[in-house]
Amino acid sequence: MTSSLPWGAMARLVGRRLLFAAPILLVVTFGVFAIAAASPFDPVKAYAGTAALGADAGTLERLRENLGVDEPFASRWWNWLTSALSGDLGQSAVMRQPVAQVIAERLVWSTLLCAVAFAVAVLAGTALGVLAARRPGSALDRVVTSLAYALEAAPVFWLALLAIWFFALQWGVLPAGGLTDTASEQVTPGQVATHLVLPAGVLAVSQLPWFTLYVRQGVGDALAEDPVRGARARGLSERTVLLGHALRSGLLPVLTLIGSRVPELITGALLVESVFGWPGIAAATVEAATAVDFPLLAALTTLATAAVLLGNLLADLLYGLFDPRVKFSDM
């Protein structure tokens, strides 16, 4: 079966997307430096902190020269780009660390949060969508659909605050934030799992409506198709018809949705991390933006853009593999 997979066509698609991604990343990084240069925030005062209040103009000017912020933004962008291509992402002024170290320390926790939330959203959304599509117009269908539309309109930060108030403050069954307990001196898997429940659950709930509605629509349309009706006419059980026929074709639109939800997932993760104090890249992103930390801001934006492009590529690859009508050469 492995030999029948279109590995060559898939490799060519990946190659085309990589060539397409290169100029996009260049434009994104250039735009970051241009926007940051126009920012009203002063990177020198952000770097010096309260010491900048009593510093004279000469000291601030020397600090500005040492940080390189007096150069044109195009020159700063080019210097950062050439260094980044050689593996040096630069030094974060606001974090007082190499940019690569800042990202490495936080990316693992952001990845864990997004992966768990996305998996829960896909699985729960698929289950709810199938249950609603089995009997359109039923009480269960109306409840699931109404709940999905309500959650679709709810801001993720509001869901996070509501979850903290309900589960942490009222019931006291889950911690309100952080990665470990307050008195803990080391990170343990049990503490991480406990502290992950609320932020991952909120992020999953924020993504849940789209998967539920897409699956409901796709499976509902599949149940009305002639092949499914024929399967029912042959006396196959409802479970076999639903799982073996309708679900397989009804899930195809969800594959496209996986790629399109990546930007929303990243944005939601930044808000969730900020509310719950999750030690991901959210705090670094906020500090990099307010302090106009060019190297860190450019690296984080490039990372987010690459994640979006990778999500779209993954969705196209999955769609081409599972839908025989789609050819990789046409993508």
LINNOR-V364495 format. One line per field, one symbol per residue. phi: phi as a letter, one per 20 degrees, with the letter a starting at -180 (. if undefined). A space follows every 10 residues. Layout:
phi: ???
This chain:
phi: .ffeffffff ffffffffff fgffffffff fffffffeff fdffffffmf fffdeeffff fffffffmee egffffffff fffffeoden deffelbfgf fgfffdffff ffffffffff ffffffffff ffffcfnfff ffffffffff ffeeffffff fffffeeeee emecferndc ffefdbedgf fffffegfff ffffffefgf fffffgffff fffeffgfff ffffnfffff ffeecfffef egfffffgff efgfffffff fffffemffe efffffffff elegffffff ffffffffff ffffffffff fedffedffe e
